[in-house]
Amino acid sequence: MAGQKAASDDASTVRRGGVQTPKGYLFEISGGRLCLDLANTVDNRPTPEARELLRSFGDIVDWGVQTGVVPGSTAKVLRWAAKRHPRAAAQALDRARRAREAIFRVFSAVAGRKAPPASAIKELNAALARALASRRVDLRGGRFAWGWPEHHPPDLDRVLWPAVLSAAELLISGELDRVRECEGERCAWLFLDRSKNRSRRWCDMTVCGNRTKARRHYARAKGRVAIGTS
Ligand SMILES: [Zn+2]
């Protein structure tokens, strides 16, 4: 969970849980797929203290830079465009959060071996239609590759599109049965379990894993005392 207090390892990075994160960044990128990292932009989701990490359009741009979705130059232009068109930026923020919630609901259900809600699939498909409408081929170094339009300024949904596409790709991939939801009581982060024996239980062992273990140990110790003193 990104809210965990970070201890410095060196001057340029901080350690959030077990993940090395560039200093000054808010997001912990531990999902293993872009769509899951987008779903994980809510902290403490199952609790009344749920915390929105995409608080402004600038946060989406920061997330895009940290995940490598957009280069710094595109991010700069996106921030400039958002300042000039605050209403459009607010609408883009709303679309990003809605797509994120659809992605969370779909993959949380998948992780729980349940059928995803039809309304979430519908919302995801609506976002996918917008993303696919912007997909294009680029000629780079004599070879064609998939790309996105890089207008100046770029579309305000530029960061969201690759995340939505990644959700569709993961859904039709053979890795869908590796999607898990963190077992931490205060956490609902999603991740792709790449462990050989498919035994990963926490978004991050050093954050949610240790906390859960400590709580169980405390509960056991308390139980022993109660029995011994009764
Ligand atoms: Zn967790």
Residues whose N, C-alpha, C, O or C-beta is under 5 A from the ligand:
A	BS01	ZN	M1 C182 G184 C187 W189 W202 C203 D204 C208
